């Protein structure tokens, strides 16, 4: 069986057994052809099942290196490697080819996306005015819901909480005016951290509680219209509505408020280690992504303001 015949058999199997889409078949077919073309050059001759069965991890690494030199992004190389692994596994399982040590090949790791922050004005608009969506008269408890969203989004932007962290708070945790204690937050991996809370955020929480009404200390702090713990999807939907009304960008989401908290602190000169502690990041490298955001913002400002930027 030639390499091209093996590729055709693999694509037929993907279409028949895995019901792969036309786009997937086209992409994988292209990746397979690129790989076989490389092997013809790399091995100095035609490629058949025996040649494919004799491959070593170094051969696949050489292919990925060539693709990188030709401009493939990390994500594209990772996709190509996934396709090639699938191709070789198919040949092992269905064509009797010798199994290859594919586990020894580490694929390129795509860089995590740079967090997208809002501008300070956009973040303040969300934190202060998001409750306006409840003035439309289509909600069960509009005054409570408006005050709740104002307090919730103020907490996300003012303290850098994840939406899940904020919604897991109980009534006993409510940060109120006159209190000096930091907010105790349980983050990912059940890790606890203490977060300072601004007076304006405490005031927003107090205003919400006046509409929420009293309850047991163990009850949820943020309630839905029917008295149960607020679901993150409801908060996200509310912010989507406000985003549309206020003309905010698509990335104006609850998590973007957390990104904005970190980015604006960094822009104001805060220490990266301190931001790491406030966000509850286990690794400083995760927090360092915000330096790229800040650098991008500085570059944009420079290009806009510098007389010789063009």
C-alpha positions in Angstrom: 0.0 0.0 0.0 1.4 3.4 -1.0 1.3 6.4 1.2 -1.4 8.0 -1.0 -3.5 4.9 -0.9 -3.2 4.8 2.9 -4.3 8.4 3.1 -7.3 7.7 0.9 -8.3 4.7 3.0 -8.0 6.9 6.2 -10.2 9.6 4.8 -12.8 7.1 3.6 -12.9 5.6 7.1 -13.2 9.1 8.7 -16.2 9.9 6.4 -17.9 6.5 6.8 -17.2 5.5 10.4 -16.7 8.8 12.1 -19.0 10.9 9.9 -16.4 13.6 9.7 -17.6 16.9 8.1 -16.5 18.0 4.7 -14.3 20.7 6.2 -12.6 18.2 8.5 -11.9 15.8 5.7 -10.5 18.7 3.6 -8.2 19.9 6.4 -7.1 16.4 7.3 -6.6 15.4 3.7 -4.4 18.5 3.2 -2.4 17.7 6.4 -1.9 14.1 5.3 -0.7 15.2 1.8 1.7 17.7 3.3 3.1 15.0 5.6 3.6 12.5 2.8 5.2 15.1 0.7 7.7 15.9 3.5 8.5 12.2 4.0 9.3 11.8 0.3 11.9 14.5 0.6 13.0 13.6 4.1 13.4 9.8 3.4 14.7 10.3 -0.2 12.1 8.1 -1.9 8.6 6.9 -2.2 6.5 6.4 0.9 4.7 3.1 1.6 3.2 1.3 4.6 6.6 -0.2 5.5 8.2 3.3 5.5 5.4 4.7 7.6 5.8 1.9 10.1 9.5 2.6 10.5 9.1 6.3 11.4 10.5 7.6 14.6 9.5 10.6 16.8 12.5 12.5 15.3 10.9 12.3 11.9 7.6 13.9 13.1 9.6 16.5 14.9 11.5 17.3 11.7 8.1 17.7 9.9 6.9 20.1 12.6 10.1 22.1 12.5 9.8 22.5 8.7 6.2 23.7 9.0 7.3 26.2 11.7 10.0 27.5 9.4 7.4 27.9 6.6 5.3 30.1 8.9 2.7 27.7 10.4 1.3 29.1 13.7 1.5 27.0 16.9 -2.2 26.2 16.6 -1.8 25.0 13.0 1.1 22.8 13.9 -0.8 21.3 16.8 -3.7 20.6 14.4 -1.4 19.0 11.9 0.2 16.8 14.5 -3.3 15.7 15.8 -4.2 14.7 12.2 -1.0 12.8 11.6 -1.4 10.9 14.9 -4.9 9.9 13.9 -3.6 8.8 10.5 -0.9 6.6 11.9 -3.2 5.1 14.6 -5.6 4.2 11.8 -2.9 2.4 9.9 -1.9 0.5 13.1 -5.4 -0.6 14.0 -6.9 -1.2 10.5 -3.9 -1.9 8.2 -1.6 -3.9 10.4 1.2 -1.4 10.5 3.7 -1.6 13.3 2.7 0.6 16.3 4.7 3.8 16.6 5.8 5.5 19.9 3.5 8.4 19.4 3.4 9.2 23.1 7.0 10.4 22.9 6.0 13.2 20.7 4.9 16.4 22.5 2.9 18.7 20.4 3.4 22.5 20.3 1.4 24.2 23.0 -0.7 27.1 21.7 -0.1 30.2 23.7 -3.1 31.1 26.0 -5.1 34.0 24.6 -4.2 37.5 25.9 -7.0 38.6 28.2 -9.2 41.3 26.7 -9.9 44.1 29.1 -12.4 46.9 28.9 -11.4 50.5 29.1 -11.8 52.2 32.5 -14.9 54.1 31.3 -16.5 50.9 29.9 -15.8 48.9 33.1 -17.2 51.7 35.2 -20.3 51.8 33.0 -20.9 48.1 33.6 -20.2 48.3 37.3 -22.5 51.4 37.8 -25.2 51.2 35.2 -25.8 47.5 34.3 -29.0 47.4 36.4 -30.6 49.7 33.9 -31.8 46.7 31.8 -34.4 46.0 34.5 -36.1 49.3 33.9 -37.8 47.8 30.8 -40.7 46.4 32.8 -40.2 42.7 31.9 -38.8 41.4 35.1 -40.3 39.9 38.3 -38.4 42.0 40.9 -36.8 44.8 38.8 -35.5 46.9 41.7 -33.9 44.0 43.5 -32.4 42.6 40.3 -31.0 46.0 39.2 -29.4 46.5 42.6 -28.1 43.0 42.6 -26.4 43.3 39.2 -24.9 46.6 40.2 -23.4 45.0 43.3 -22.3 41.9 41.5 -20.5 43.6 38.7 -19.0 46.2 41.0 -17.6 43.3 43.0 -16.1 41.7 39.9 -14.5 44.9 38.7 -13.6 46.3 42.1 -12.2 43.1 43.6 -11.2 41.0 40.6 -13.4 38.0 41.5 -14.4 35.2 39.1 -18.1 35.1 38.5 -18.3 31.7 40.2 -16.5 33.0 43.2 -18.9 35.9 43.6 -22.0 33.7 43.2 -20.7 31.3 45.8 -20.7 34.0 48.5 -23.2 33.6 51.3 -25.0 36.3 53.2 -22.5 36.1 56.0 -19.7 37.0 53.6 -21.3 40.3 52.4 -18.8 43.1 52.5 -20.6 46.1 54.1 -19.7 49.7 54.8 -17.9 50.2 58.1 -16.2 46.9 58.0 -12.4 46.7 57.6 -12.0 43.0 57.1 -11.0 41.8 53.7 -13.3 39.5 51.8 -12.6 35.8 52.2 -12.8 34.1 48.7 -12.7 30.4 47.9 -11.1 30.1 44.4 -10.0 27.3 42.1 -8.8 24.2 43.8 -10.6 25.3 47.0 -7.7 27.8 47.6 -8.6 30.6 50.0 -7.5 34.2 49.6 -8.3 37.5 51.2 -9.3 40.4 48.9 -9.7 44.0 50.0 -13.0 45.6 49.0 -13.4 49.3 48.0 -15.9 51.5 49.9 -17.9 52.1 46.7 -18.3 48.3 46.3 -19.4 47.9 49.9 -22.0 50.6 49.4 -23.3 48.8 46.3 -23.7 45.6 48.3 -25.5 47.4 51.1 -27.9 49.0 48.6 -28.6 45.6 47.1 -29.3 44.0 50.6 -31.9 46.6 51.3 -33.9 45.3 48.3 -32.9 41.6 48.9 -34.2 41.5 52.5 -33.0 39.6 55.5 -32.1 35.9 55.5 -30.0 33.2 57.3 -26.3 33.7 57.2 -25.8 30.6 55.2 -28.1 31.7 52.4 -26.8 32.8 49.0 -25.8 36.5 48.9 -26.9 36.9 45.3 -30.4 35.6 44.6 -32.3 35.1 41.4 -35.8 36.5 41.0 -37.4 33.4 42.6 -35.2 33.4 45.7 -32.6 30.8 44.8 -28.8 31.3 44.3 -28.2 33.3 41.2 -27.0 31.3 38.2 -24.0 32.5 36.2 -26.0 32.2 33.0 -28.5 34.7 34.2 -25.8 37.3 35.1 -24.2 36.7 31.7 -27.5 37.2 29.9 -28.1 40.4 31.8 -24.7 41.8 30.8 -25.3 40.9 27.2 -28.5 42.9 27.3 -26.7 45.9 28.8 -23.8 45.5 26.4 -26.3 45.9 23.5 -28.0 48.9 25.0 -24.8 50.7 25.9 -23.0 49.9 22.7 -20.2 48.0 24.5 -17.9 45.6 22.7 -18.6 41.8 22.4 -15.9 41.0 25.0 -17.7 42.9 27.7 -18.5 39.9 29.8 -18.3 39.2 33.6 -14.9 37.7 33.2 -13.7 40.8 31.3 -14.4 42.8 34.4 -11.8 40.6 36.2 -9.4 41.1 33.4 -10.0 44.8 33.6 -9.4 44.8 37.3 -5.9 43.3 36.8 -5.0 45.3 33.7 -6.0 48.7 35.2 -4.1 47.9 38.4 -1.0 47.0 36.4 -1.3 50.2 34.4 -1.5 52.2 37.6 1.8 50.7 38.7 0.7 47.8 41.0 3.2 45.1 41.6 2.7 41.9 39.6 3.1 39.7 42.6 0.4 41.6 44.4 -1.9 41.2 41.5 -1.2 37.5 41.4 -2.3 37.3 45.1 -5.4 39.3 44.5 -6.5 37.2 41.5 -5.6 33.9 43.2 -3.4 32.7 40.4 -1.3 29.7 41.4 1.5 30.7 38.9 3.0 34.1 38.2 3.2 33.2 34.5 -0.6 33.3 34.4 -0.6 36.8 35.8 2.2 37.9 33.4 -0.2 37.6 30.5 -1.5 41.0 31.7 1.8 42.6 31.0 1.2 41.9 27.3 -2.2 43.6 27.5 -0.6 46.6 29.2 2.3 46.7 26.7 -0.2 46.6 23.8 -2.1 49.5 25.3 1.0 51.5 25.7 2.0 50.8 22.1 -1.5 51.9 20.8 -1.3 55.1 22.8 2.2 55.8 21.5 1.1 55.2 17.9 -1.8 57.5 18.4 0.1 60.3 20.1 3.6 60.3 18.8 4.2 62.7 15.9 6.6 60.2 14.2 4.6 57.0 14.9 3.8 56.5 11.2 
